Amino acid sequence: METSFQRSATPLEKAEDFINNETQFHLGVLTTEQSHPKTRTLSQTLATDVPAGMRQLYSVDDDLPPVLKKTIASKEFAKLEETIYKSLSSGGKVSFSGCGATGRLSILLDAANKKFCRQSAEKLPNRAEYFQKLSRQTNAIMTGGDFALIRSVESFEDFISFGKRQFQESGIGTNDVLVAISEGGETSSVIGTIHAALEANIPTFFLFNNPSDLMASRVERSRVVIEDPRVTVVNLTTGPMAIAGSTRMQATTIELLAAGFAFETALTKYLKESLDAREFDALGFEVKTPDEKAAAFDVMLEEIRSDENVATAADYVDFECDLYKKGGRVTYFARDYSLDIFTDTTERSPTFKIPPFRSLDETDAPAPWAFVKDPQRSAKEAWIWLLGGVEPRCLEWKSDDYRALGGTEAQISDPPQIGRQKVYRFPIGNEQDSSRYEGVPNAAVAVLADSETKRWGDENDEWFSAFVECSKPFEQRIGFLLNNTLAKTIEKPTVSPCVASAKIYAFNVAIPSTPLDVFGHIALKLVLNNISTATMGKFGRLNGNWMAHVDATNKKLIDRSVRLVSEIAKVDYKTACVTLFEALEEMETWSLDRKKTISPAAYAVELLRKKQ
């Protein structure tokens, strides 16, 4: 989180340095950082009427379909699709790069291809070698390495050099293509991967969610790549987010749709040419054009916001919010959609300043309110399953590496411990973890979607049996299910005859089958994002539609925090900035438990109110 100032500088000096020398990170003008008019009263609405608050959140997704249809019809989308197809056909690799929410999206796209290849090899064992090769033809570059799936690696996104180095280390071939994804279009580390791709002379695409001319005029690092004729820009601007600046919502939704549809279309074309008709049909997915998929997305949006689904979502928000208010904890158990649930759960920490995932080495840290576990596998096996069958791609950089890359003083003197073995210390497997149920109330929530929902209640199913065993110490068992045929037959919420005392929250959503299962991922994302946001809003972690408890772990989030303090406390930008750095300095002396649960922005507002 360092800027150009020294650590010994005063809060006033740090604030003046940030205001005068870090103008490229003053991003309040960006569309993604604005307040959406539909949700300005969100926190107040959620406090009194959760279904109405849910409808406010869902209404912002109406901004997506027109942009999706326009994108699909564009020459840039056609070029992306054709370039991916040529790369796959020539044995090249499609690399997705991102940071934070888009980094997790990049990992999801890569893991989805690897999952498809694994399942296809099971259907066509004589083609196993072919699908093994295809599974290696996608790659994900997450700023900070895969450790950043768990929590933000402080300051990494501020450095172009870091992203450039990560892409180079991932291995770049002559037939490769880079699909760089940044919600705002200004993330330095993602732009670094673009520079590395251009140096390697491979096709490069840049997907982001702010007007290109605005980005080029306000952010120099963005202008350099946006105006480079070698970079194909796919602009996905939909407007402000449902929560101001929370690009984990609409921004990454349309990015997943655009990148996912382009890859699926290219992959389908490649498969049709590589396999005979019988083999292709055996894969069992629906062949849809991008236009047909866009129409199916329209249907999905309407299904998700049906009266019965909104009522179910509101019931679940009430359940989880009440549990947190009593000091309780939720543990989600998942299978094929582990990464989706993992992503939503881990993103709650920086967005709402709640305790992040805790490793076995962090015994003094507070336990996370929500966690994700795989009931069938050990932690190491669960990580590999989560990533589609590969080990975590982590960074083992030393002091000299950070020095050569122009890193911060802290990184050079004490390199971040974000290697693979550190990742394996997060117990996301079936190991017993008493911290998940020692507090009361507590709940084990089985999250299943699409065809895997048939596992619920099947005592002969290995996954369900493993869930029942792992959930024995918990006070409550919950079934959280997304499947249209199942939802129609279950009263919601109700007691399952298959699991004693288990409640079921079932959502009636039809999920078309496609190679990367984009619709399954989108359905779960929309439901989880809106439920977790509404839960935190009802809990008091929003102010209107602002992230009142956002963390400040990089320059972009420092600026967002300053603007938030200015908005809530009704002070000018400089006063808010000075107070934020005063809060950060004071918080250095706090206990770890207090640091993990109170945001600098919220504390700065408290300090200002005391002064006033």
C-alpha positions in Angstrom: 0.0 0.0 0.0 3.0 2.3 -0.1 3.0 5.3 -2.3 6.2 7.3 -3.1 6.5 8.5 0.6 8.6 6.9 3.3 7.0 4.9 6.0 8.2 7.5 8.6 6.2 10.3 7.0 3.3 11.9 8.9 -0.3 11.3 7.9 -0.4 14.8 6.5 2.7 14.2 4.4 1.4 10.9 3.2 -2.0 12.5 2.3 -0.3 15.4 0.4 1.9 12.9 -1.4 -1.1 10.8 -2.5 -3.0 13.9 -3.6 -0.2 15.5 -5.5 1.8 12.5 -6.8 -0.7 9.7 -7.3 -3.2 11.4 -9.5 -3.3 8.4 -11.8 -5.0 6.5 -9.0 -7.7 9.2 -8.4 -10.5 7.3 -10.1 -13.7 8.8 -8.9 -14.6 10.0 -12.4 -14.8 6.5 -13.7 -18.2 5.0 -14.5 -17.6 1.9 -12.4 -16.9 4.1 -9.3 -20.2 6.0 -9.5 -23.3 5.5 -7.4 -26.1 3.7 -9.3 -29.4 5.7 -9.0 -31.5 2.4 -8.6 -29.7 1.4 -5.4 -29.0 4.7 -3.6 -31.3 3.7 -0.7 -30.2 0.1 -0.7 -29.0 -0.2 2.9 -32.1 1.6 4.3 -34.4 -0.7 2.2 -32.7 -3.9 3.3 -33.1 -2.8 6.9 -36.9 -2.9 6.6 -37.8 -4.9 3.5 -35.3 -7.5 2.3 -37.3 -8.7 -0.8 -37.5 -5.0 -1.9 -33.8 -4.6 -1.4 -33.1 -7.8 -3.4 -35.2 -6.4 -6.2 -33.1 -3.2 -6.2 -30.0 -5.3 -6.6 -31.4 -7.4 -9.3 -32.7 -4.4 -11.2 -29.1 -3.2 -12.0 -28.5 -6.4 -14.0 -31.0 -5.0 -16.5 -28.0 -2.9 -17.7 -26.2 -6.0 -19.0 -28.3 -7.5 -21.9 -28.1 -4.5 -24.2 -24.4 -4.3 -23.8 -24.0 -8.0 -24.2 -26.0 -8.0 -27.5 -24.0 -5.0 -28.8 -20.7 -6.7 -27.9 -21.6 -10.0 -29.6 -22.5 -8.1 -32.8 -19.2 -6.2 -32.8 -16.2 -6.8 -35.0 -14.0 -6.9 -31.9 -15.9 -9.9 -30.5 -15.7 -11.7 -33.9 -12.0 -11.1 -33.9 -11.6 -12.4 -30.3 -13.6 -15.5 -31.2 -11.7 -16.2 -34.4 -8.3 -15.6 -32.8 -9.0 -18.0 -30.0 -10.1 -20.6 -32.6 -6.8 -20.1 -34.5 -4.8 -20.5 -31.4 -6.5 -23.7 -30.3 -6.2 -25.1 -33.9 -2.5 -24.4 -34.0 -1.7 -25.8 -30.6 -1.4 -22.5 -28.9 -2.5 -21.3 -25.5 -5.2 -18.9 -24.5 -4.1 -17.0 -21.4 -6.6 -15.0 -19.3 -5.1 -12.4 -17.0 -6.8 -10.4 -14.3 -6.5 -9.0 -10.8 -8.8 -9.4 -7.8 -12.3 -10.2 -9.1 -11.1 -10.5 -12.7 -8.1 -12.6 -11.6 -10.6 -15.0 -10.1 -12.6 -14.8 -13.3 -9.5 -15.7 -15.3 -8.9 -18.7 -13.1 -12.6 -19.8 -13.4 -12.3 -19.7 -17.3 -9.2 -21.8 -17.2 -10.6 -24.2 -14.7 -13.8 -24.5 -16.6 -11.9 -25.6 -19.7 -9.9 -28.1 -17.7 -13.1 -29.5 -16.1 -14.7 -29.8 -19.6 -11.7 -31.7 -20.9 -11.7 -34.0 -17.9 -15.3 -34.9 -18.3 -15.0 -35.2 -22.1 -12.1 -37.7 -21.6 -14.3 -39.8 -19.4 -17.0 -39.8 -22.1 -14.5 -40.5 -24.9 -11.6 -42.5 -23.3 -10.1 -43.2 -26.7 -9.7 -39.4 -27.0 -8.1 -38.9 -23.6 -4.8 -37.7 -25.0 -6.5 -35.2 -27.2 -8.4 -33.7 -24.3 -5.4 -33.7 -22.0 -3.6 -31.6 -24.6 -6.7 -29.3 -24.9 -6.8 -28.9 -21.2 -3.3 -27.4 -21.3 -4.3 -24.9 -23.9 -5.7 -22.4 -21.4 -3.9 -20.6 -18.7 -4.7 -18.1 -16.0 -2.5 -15.3 -14.6 -3.8 -13.9 -11.4 -2.0 -10.8 -10.0 -0.1 -12.0 -7.0 -0.4 -15.7 -8.1 -3.1 -18.1 -7.0 -2.5 -17.1 -3.4 -4.5 -14.0 -4.3 -7.6 -16.3 -4.7 -7.7 -16.3 -0.9 -6.9 -12.6 -0.2 -5.4 -9.6 -1.8 -1.6 -9.5 -2.0 -1.0 -6.0 -0.9 0.2 -3.5 -3.5 0.8 -6.0 -6.3 -1.8 -4.5 -8.6 -0.1 -1.2 -8.5 2.9 -2.4 -10.5 3.0 -2.9 -14.3 6.4 -4.7 -13.8 4.8 -7.4 -11.6 2.1 -8.3 -14.2 4.7 -8.3 -17.0 7.0 -10.6 -15.1 4.1 -13.0 -14.1 3.1 -13.4 -17.8 6.6 -14.0 -18.9 7.1 -16.6 -16.2 4.0 -18.4 -17.3 5.6 -19.2 -20.7 4.6 -17.6 -23.9 4.4 -19.5 -27.2 4.2 -18.2 -30.8 0.6 -19.3 -31.3 -0.7 -18.0 -28.0 -3.2 -15.2 -27.4 -3.7 -13.0 -24.3 -7.2 -12.0 -23.1 -6.5 -9.3 -20.4 -9.5 -8.4 -18.2 -9.7 -5.4 -15.9 -13.0 -4.1 -14.5 -11.9 -0.5 -14.6 -9.4 -0.7 -17.4 -6.7 0.8 -15.3 -5.2 -2.0 -13.3 -1.4 -1.7 -13.6 -0.5 -5.3 -13.2 -3.0 -6.4 -15.9 -1.7 -3.7 -18.2 1.8 -5.2 -17.5 0.6 -8.6 -19.0 -0.4 -6.6 -22.1 3.1 -5.2 -22.4 4.6 -8.6 -22.1 2.3 -10.0 -24.8 3.1 -7.1 -27.2 6.8 -7.7 -26.7 6.2 -11.4 -27.5 4.2 -10.3 -30.6 1.1 -12.4 -29.8 -2.5 -11.3 -30.4 -3.7 -9.2 -27.4 -7.2 -8.3 -26.3 -8.2 -5.9 -23.5 -11.7 -6.3 -21.9 -12.8 -3.6 -19.5 -15.9 -1.7 -18.2 -15.3 2.1 -18.6 -15.6 4.3 -21.7 -12.4 4.0 -23.7 -12.1 7.7 -24.4 -12.5 8.5 -20.7 -9.8 6.0 -19.7 -7.4 7.3 -22.4 -7.9 10.9 -21.3 -7.6 10.3 -17.5 -5.2 7.4 -17.0 -1.9 7.4 -18.9 -1.1 3.8 -18.4 -4.5 2.9 -19.8 -4.1 5.3 -22.8 -0.8 3.7 -23.8 -2.4 0.2 -24.4 -5.9 1.4 -25.5 -4.4 3.4 -28.3 -1.9 0.8 -29.3 -3.1 -0.6 -32.7 -1.9 -4.0 -31.7 -4.4 -4.2 -28.9 -8.0 -5.1 -29.6 -10.3 -3.4 -27.1 -13.5 -5.0 -26.2 -15.4 -2.4 -24.3 -18.1 -3.7 -21.9 -19.3 -0.5 -20.2 -22.7 -1.1 -18.6 -22.8 1.8 -16.1 -22.3 2.1 -12.4 -22.3 -1.1 -10.2 -25.1 -2.0 -7.9 -22.7 -1.2 -5.1 -20.5 1.8 -6.0 -17.1 0.5 -7.1 -18.0 -3.2 -6.4 -16.9 -4.5 -9.7 -17.3 -8.1 -8.5 -20.9 -7.7 -9.5 -22.1 -6.4 -12.9 -18.6 -5.8 -14.4 -17.3 -9.3 -13.9 -20.7 -10.8 -14.9 -20.6 -9.3 -18.3 -16.8 -10.1 -18.6 -17.6 -13.7 -17.9 -20.4 -13.7 -20.5 -18.3 -12.0 -23.2 -15.1 -13.9 -22.7 -16.9 -17.2 -21.9 -19.2 -17.0 -25.0 -16.2 -16.1 -27.3 -14.2 -19.0 -26.0 -17.1 -21.5 -26.1 -17.9 -20.5 -29.7 -14.3 -21.0 -30.8 -14.0 -24.2 -28.9 -17.1 -25.6 -30.4 -15.9 -24.8 -33.9 -12.5 -26.5 -33.1 -14.2 -29.6 -31.6 -16.5 -30.0 -34.6 -13.4 -30.0 -36.9 -11.4 -32.4 -34.7 -14.0 -35.0 -33.8 -16.3 -37.1 -35.9 -20.1 -36.5 -35.6 -20.6 -39.4 -33.2 -17.8 -38.2 -30.8 -19.0 -34.6 -30.9 -22.6 -35.6 -30.1 -21.4 -37.8 -27.2 -20.1 -34.6 -25.4 -23.7 -33.8 -24.8 -23.8 -30.0 -24.7 -26.2 -27.7 -26.4 -24.8 -25.9 -29.5 -25.9 -22.3 -29.3 -24.8 -19.3 -31.2 -23.7 -16.2 -29.2 -27.0 -14.5 -30.1 -29.0 -17.6 -28.8 -26.9 -17.5 -25.6 -27.7 -13.8 -25.1 -31.4 -14.6 -25.4 -31.0 -17.4 -22.9 -29.3 -15.0 -20.5 -32.4 -12.7 -20.7 -34.5 -15.7 -19.7 -32.2 -16.6 -16.8 -32.3 -13.0 -15.5 -36.1 -13.1 -15.4 -36.2 -16.6 -13.7 -33.7 -15.5 -11.0 -35.9 -12.6 -10.0 -39.2 -14.4 -10.0 -41.3 -13.9 -6.9 -40.6 -17.3 -5.6 -36.8 -17.0 -6.1 -36.7 -13.5 -4.5 -38.6 -14.8 -1.5 -36.2 -17.8 -1.2 -33.2 -15.4 -1.5 -34.7 -13.0 1.1 -35.3 -15.9 3.5 -31.7 -17.0 3.2 -30.5 -13.5 3.7 -32.5 -13.3 6.9 -31.0 -16.7 8.0 -27.4 -15.8 7.4 -27.6 -12.2 8.7 -29.2 -13.4 11.9 -26.5 -16.0 12.3 -23.7 -13.4 12.0 -25.4 -11.0 14.4 -25.3 -13.8 17.0 -21.6 -14.4 16.4 -22.1 -17.5 14.3 -20.3 -19.0 11.3 -21.3 -20.5 8.0 -19.3 -23.2 6.2 -20.2 -24.0 2.6 -19.6 -27.4 1.2 -19.4 -27.8 -2.6 -18.3 -30.0 -5.5 -18.2 -28.9 -9.1 -18.9 -25.2 -8.3 -16.4 -25.0 -5.5 -14.5 -22.2 -7.2 -17.6 -20.1 -7.7 -18.6 -20.3 -4.0 -15.0 -19.8 -3.0 -14.8 -16.6 -5.1 -17.9 -15.1 -3.7 -17.0 -16.0 -0.1 -13.4 -14.7 -0.2 -14.4 -11.5 -1.9 -16.6 -10.5 1.0 -13.5 -9.8 3.2 -12.1 -6.8 1.3 -15.5 -5.6 0.2 -17.2 -5.6 3.7 -14.1 -5.8 6.0 -14.9 -9.1 7.6 -12.2 -11.7 8.7 -10.5 -13.3 5.7 -9.8 -17.0 5.3 -7.5 -18.2 8.0 -4.6 -20.6 7.5 -3.4 -23.2 10.0 -0.5 -20.9 10.8 -2.7 -18.0 11.8 -3.9 -19.2 15.1 -4.2 -15.7 16.6 -6.3 -14.4 13.7 -10.1 -14.3 14.0 -12.0 -17.2 12.3 -13.7 -16.2 9.1 -17.5 -15.7 9.3 -17.9 -17.8 6.1 -15.6 -20.5 4.7 -15.6 -23.1 2.0 -14.7 -26.8 2.3 -14.6 -29.9 0.0 -16.1 -32.9 2.0 -14.4 -35.5 -0.2 -10.7 -34.4 -0.4 -7.8 -33.3 1.7 -6.8 -29.6 1.5 -4.1 -30.2 -1.1 -6.4 -32.3 -3.2 -9.2 -29.8 -2.8 -6.9 -27.0 -4.1 -6.0 -29.0 -7.2 -9.7 -29.9 -7.8 -10.7 -26.2 -7.4 -8.2 -25.2 -10.1 -9.3 -27.8 -12.6 -6.6 -30.4 -11.9 -3.4 -28.3 -11.6 -1.4 -27.2 -8.6 -1.7 -23.6 -7.5 0.5 -21.3 -9.6 2.2 -19.3 -6.9 5.1 -16.7 -6.7 8.3 -17.5 -4.9 10.0 -14.2 -5.6 12.9 -13.1 -3.4 14.2 -9.7 -2.3 16.3 -9.3 -5.4 13.3 -10.0 -7.6 11.3 -7.2 -5.9 14.3 -4.9 -6.1 14.6 -5.5 -9.8 10.9 -5.0 -10.4 10.9 -1.7 -8.4 8.8 -3.1 -5.6 8.1 -1.4 -2.2 10.6 -1.2 0.6 8.4 -3.7 2.6 8.5 -6.2 -0.3 12.2 -6.0 -0.7 13.0 -6.2 3.0 10.4 -8.9 3.8 9.2 -10.7 0.7 5.5 -11.7 0.8 5.0 -15.4 1.8 2.6 -16.4 -1.0 4.1 -19.7 -2.2 2.3 -22.9 -2.9 3.0 -24.4 0.5 1.4 -21.4 2.1 -1.8 -22.0 0.0 -2.0 -25.6 1.2 -2.1 -24.4 4.8 -5.7 -23.1 4.3 -7.8 -26.1 5.3 -10.4 -26.1 2.6 -10.6 -29.9 2.5 -12.3 -32.5 4.7 -10.0 -32.1 7.6 -11.8 -31.4 10.9 -11.7 -27.8 11.8 -13.3 -27.0 15.2 -13.2 -23.3 14.5 -16.1 -23.8 12.0 -18.5 -25.1 14.7 -17.2 -24.1 18.1 -19.2 -20.9 17.9 -22.9 -21.0 18.2 -24.9 -20.8 16.0 -23.2 -22.5 13.1 -24.3 -24.1 9.9 -23.0 -26.5 7.2 -24.5 -25.4 3.8 -24.3 -27.8 0.9 -24.3 -25.7 -2.3 -25.2 -27.6 -5.5 -26.3 -26.5 -8.9 -27.6 -27.9 -12.1 -27.4 -31.7 -12.6 -25.4 -32.2 -9.4 -28.4 -31.2 -7.3 -29.6 -34.8 -7.7 -26.8 -35.8 -5.2 -28.8 -34.1 -2.4 -30.5 -36.8 -0.3 -28.9 -39.7 -2.2 -27.4 -41.8 0.6 -25.5 -43.9 -2.1 -23.8 -40.8 -3.5 -20.2 -40.4 -2.4 -20.3 -36.6 -2.3 -23.5 -36.5 -0.3 -22.3 -39.2 2.1 -19.1 -37.2 2.6 -21.1 -34.0 3.3 -23.3 -35.8 5.9 -20.1 -37.1 7.6 -18.3 -33.7 7.6 -21.4 -31.8 8.8 -22.1 -34.0 11.9 -20.5 -31.6 14.3 -22.5 -28.6 13.0 -25.7 -27.3 14.7 -27.6 -26.9 11.4 -27.5 -28.5 7.9 -28.7 -26.5 4.9 -29.3 -27.4 1.3 -28.7 -24.5 -1.1 -29.8 -25.8 -4.5 -30.1 -24.3 -8.0 -32.0 -26.5 -10.5 -35.3 -25.8 -12.2 -36.8 -29.3 -12.1 -35.8 -29.9 -8.4 -37.0 -26.5 -7.3 -40.5 -27.1 -8.7 -41.0 -30.2 -6.5 -39.8 -28.7 -3.2 -41.6 -26.4 -0.9 -39.1 -23.7 0.1 -37.6 -23.7 2.8 -38.7 -27.1 4.1 -37.4 -30.1 6.0 -35.7 -32.7 3.8 -36.7 -36.3 4.4 -33.2 -37.3 3.5 -31.3 -35.3 6.1 -32.7 -34.9 9.6 -33.4 -31.3 10.5 -32.0 -30.0 7.2 -33.6 -27.0 5.5 -33.6 -26.6 1.8 -33.4 -23.3 -0.1 -34.1 -24.2 -3.7 -34.0 -21.8 -6.6 -36.0 -22.5 -9.8 -33.5 -21.6 -12.5 -33.1 -23.4 -15.9 -29.4 -23.8 -16.8 -28.5 -24.5 -20.5 -25.6 -26.9 -21.0 -22.6 -25.4 -22.8 -18.9 -26.5 -22.9 -17.6 -24.2 -20.1 -20.9 -24.3 -18.3 -21.1 -20.5 -18.5 -24.8 -20.5 -17.6 -24.2 -22.6 -14.5 -21.4 -20.3 -13.3 -23.5 -17.2 -14.1 -26.6 -18.4 -12.3 -24.7 -19.2 -9.2 -22.7 -16.0 -9.4 -25.8 -13.8 -9.7 -27.6 -15.6 -6.8 -24.6 -15.6 -4.5 -23.4 -12.1 -5.3 -26.8 -10.6 -4.6 -27.4 -12.7 -1.5 -24.0 -12.0 0.1 -24.3 -8.3 -0.7 -27.8 -8.1 0.7 -26.7 -10.0 3.8 -23.9 -7.6 4.5 -26.2 -4.6 3.7 -28.8 -5.8 6.2 -25.9 -6.4 8.7 -24.9 -2.8 8.4 -21.8 -2.9 6.1 -23.3 -0.6 3.5 -24.2 3.1 3.6 -26.8 3.5 0.9 -25.1 1.8 -1.9 -21.5 2.6 -0.8 -19.1 0.0 0.6 -18.9 1.7 4.0 -16.4 -0.9 5.2 -14.1 -1.2 2.2 -10.5 -2.1 2.9 -7.5 0.1 1.7 -4.9 -2.4 0.5 -3.7 -0.6 -2.6 -3.7 2.8 -4.2 -7.1 2.3 -6.0 -8.7 1.4 -2.7 -7.1 4.3 -0.9 -8.7 6.6 -3.4 -12.1 4.8 -3.0 -11.8 4.9 0.8 -11.0 8.7 0.7 -14.1 9.3 -1.6 -16.2 7.2 0.7 -15.1 9.1 3.8 -15.7 12.4 2.0 -19.2 11.3 0.9 -20.3 10.0 4.4 -18.6 12.6 6.6 -19.4 15.5 4.2 -15.8 16.8 4.1 -13.5 17.7 1.2 -11.1 15.2 -0.4 -8.0 16.5 1.4 -9.5 16.4 4.8 -10.8 12.9 4.2 -7.4 11.8 2.9 -5.5 13.1 5.9 -8.0 11.5 8.2 -7.7 8.1 6.4 -3.9 8.1 6.8 -4.4 9.1 10.5 -6.7 6.1 10.9 -4.2 3.8 9.1 -1.4 4.9 11.4 -3.4 4.4 14.5 -4.7 1.0 13.4 -1.1 -0.2 13.2 -1.2 -0.4 17.0 -4.4 -2.4 17.2 -4.9 -6.1 17.9 -5.1 -8.4 15.0 -8.7 -9.2 15.7 -9.7 -5.5 15.6 -7.6 -4.9 12.4 -9.4 -7.7 10.6 -12.9 -6.4 11.3 -12.8 -2.6 11.2 -12.1 -0.8 7.9 -9.8 2.3 7.7 -12.6 4.1 5.9 -15.2 3.4 8.7 -12.7 4.3 11.4 -11.8 7.6 9.6 -15.5 8.5 9.5 -15.6 7.8 13.2 -12.6 10.1 13.8 -14.1 12.9 11.8 -17.4 12.7 13.7 -15.5 12.9 17.0 -13.7 16.0 15.7 -17.0 17.5 14.5 
